[in-house]
Amino acid sequence: MSDAQFMARAAAALVEIIRRIKPDQLDARTPCTDYDVRGLVNHLLFWGPSLEGAGRKEIVPPDGAEADVDLTGGDWAAALEAHLDRTVATWSEPGAWAGTTHMGGPTELPASLVGGMVVGELVVHGWDLAKATGQQLVVDDDLVEYVHGEIAKTAEQGRQMGVYGPAVAVPDTSSTLDRTLGRTGRNPAWTP
């Protein structure tokens, strides 16, 4: 399976979660300690253009500050789904995963590393939203193995940048998804 196919599968799983979020769940806590559901949706909307631009090898700095958007209507779900569709399309283009690119700033990184980070972001935040809203993230084993490997490449750097919290000890006998979540500082047994 190609990197782009993993991106498409991760986005599709996240879209299924987004479509089932109810308006009264927007203030629910998530396992991502910095965000409630509203904040996490806003985070995904805020960074969407930068992640999309990275696939085109363009610097697309985030616009303004990461502040709450109006999520009172259903338009936020459609907007986020459209972002994900464009991100998948961009990263499906020939050459998107080759060479170097940027993730919202001037620092060049290997495009394959950035693409892997995007796939990880979609899966992990999909899990966050699913847990917060009483859903289950449905992803296949191949995608989970891929994300586990990609997060392993960047986990320590992510912790240094404040993207991930301290690793959570998870038994080696746990599922690959649980071990992946532990690497990002999440407790797989988290409950609201």
C-alpha positions in Angstrom: 0.0 0.0 0.0 1.3 3.5 -0.8 1.8 6.3 1.6 -1.0 8.2 -0.2 -3.4 5.3 0.4 -2.6 5.3 4.1 -3.4 9.1 4.1 -6.7 8.4 2.4 -7.7 5.7 4.8 -6.8 7.8 7.8 -8.8 10.7 6.5 -11.8 8.5 5.8 -11.8 7.1 9.3 -11.6 10.7 10.8 -14.5 11.8 8.5 -16.7 9.0 9.9 -16.0 10.3 13.4 -16.7 13.9 12.5 -20.0 13.1 10.9 -21.3 11.6 14.1 -20.3 14.4 16.5 -23.4 15.9 18.0 -23.6 19.6 18.8 -24.0 18.9 22.6 -20.6 17.1 22.5 -18.5 20.1 21.4 -17.6 20.9 25.0 -16.6 17.4 25.9 -13.1 16.8 27.1 -10.7 14.8 24.9 -7.6 12.7 25.7 -5.6 15.4 24.0 -5.3 17.5 27.2 -5.0 20.8 25.5 -8.4 20.5 23.8 -12.1 19.8 24.3 -13.9 18.6 21.1 -14.5 22.2 19.9 -10.8 23.1 20.4 -9.6 19.9 18.6 -11.9 20.5 15.7 -10.7 24.1 15.5 -7.0 22.8 15.7 -7.7 20.5 12.7 -9.3 23.4 10.7 -6.6 25.8 11.7 -3.7 23.6 10.5 -5.6 22.1 7.5 -4.2 24.6 4.9 -0.6 24.1 6.1 -0.9 20.4 5.9 -2.4 20.7 2.4 0.2 23.2 1.3 3.0 20.8 2.5 1.9 18.3 -0.1 2.3 20.9 -2.8 5.7 22.0 -1.4 4.3 25.4 -0.5 4.8 27.3 2.7 1.3 28.0 4.0 1.7 29.6 7.4 -1.3 29.3 9.8 -3.6 32.3 9.5 -3.6 34.2 12.7 -3.9 32.5 16.1 -5.4 29.2 16.8 -8.7 30.5 18.3 -12.1 29.0 18.5 -14.2 29.1 15.4 -18.0 29.2 15.4 -19.1 25.5 15.5 -22.7 26.2 16.3 -23.9 25.2 12.9 -23.2 22.1 10.8 -20.9 24.0 8.5 -17.7 23.2 10.5 -18.1 19.4 9.8 -18.4 20.1 6.0 -15.5 22.5 6.2 -13.3 20.0 7.9 -14.3 17.2 5.6 -13.5 19.5 2.6 -10.1 20.2 4.2 -9.4 16.5 4.5 -10.5 15.8 0.9 -8.1 18.5 -0.3 -5.3 17.2 1.9 -5.8 13.7 0.5 -5.9 14.9 -3.1 -2.8 17.0 -2.6 -0.8 14.2 -1.0 -2.0 11.8 -3.8 -0.2 13.9 -6.5 3.0 12.5 -8.0 6.0 13.8 -6.2 4.1 14.9 -3.0 6.1 12.4 -0.9 9.4 13.0 -2.6 12.1 15.6 -1.8 11.5 18.2 0.9 8.7 20.4 2.0 7.5 22.7 4.8 4.9 22.5 7.5 3.7 26.0 7.9 7.1 27.5 8.4 10.5 28.0 6.7 12.2 24.8 8.0 12.6 22.2 5.3 11.8 18.6 6.2 11.7 15.4 4.2 8.3 15.3 2.5 7.9 11.6 3.4 8.4 12.5 7.1 5.9 15.4 6.9 3.4 13.1 5.1 3.8 10.5 7.8 3.2 13.1 10.5 0.0 14.1 8.8 -1.3 10.5 8.6 -0.4 10.1 12.3 -2.2 13.4 13.2 -5.4 12.2 11.5 -5.4 8.8 13.2 -4.4 10.0 16.7 -6.8 13.0 16.6 -9.5 10.7 15.2 -9.0 8.5 18.2 -9.2 11.6 20.5 -12.5 12.7 19.0 -13.9 9.2 19.0 -13.1 8.6 22.7 -14.5 12.0 23.6 -17.8 11.4 21.8 -18.4 7.8 22.7 -17.4 6.5 19.3 -14.8 4.0 18.1 -12.2 4.8 15.6 -12.2 2.1 12.9 -8.8 1.6 11.3 -7.2 -1.4 9.7 -4.1 -3.1 11.1 -1.9 -2.0 8.2 -2.7 1.6 8.8 -2.1 1.3 12.5 1.3 -0.4 11.8 2.2 2.4 9.4 1.3 5.1 12.0 3.2 3.3 14.7 6.3 3.4 12.6 5.9 7.0 11.6 5.3 8.2 15.2 8.3 6.2 16.3 10.4 8.4 14.0 9.2 11.7 15.5 8.0 11.0 19.0 11.0 12.3 20.9 11.2 15.4 18.7 7.4 15.9 19.2 7.9 15.8 23.0 10.6 18.4 22.8 8.3 20.6 20.7 5.4 20.1 23.1 3.4 18.3 20.5 3.3 15.1 22.5 3.2 14.7 26.2 5.5 12.4 28.2 5.2 8.8 27.0 2.7 6.6 28.8 3.9 3.2 29.7 1.9 0.6 27.8 2.6 -3.1 28.1 4.4 -4.7 25.1 1.4 -7.1 24.8 -1.0 -4.2 24.1 -2.4 -3.6 20.7 -0.3 -1.6 18.2 -2.8 1.2 18.4 -2.5 1.4 22.2 1.3 1.3 22.0 1.2 4.1 19.5 -1.1 6.2 21.6 1.2 5.7 24.6 4.1 7.1 22.5 2.1 10.3 21.9 1.5 10.7 25.6 -2.0 9.4 25.6 -3.4 6.8 28.0 -5.2 4.2 25.8 -7.6 3.5 28.8 -8.7 7.2 29.0 -12.3 7.8 29.6 -14.2 11.1 29.8 
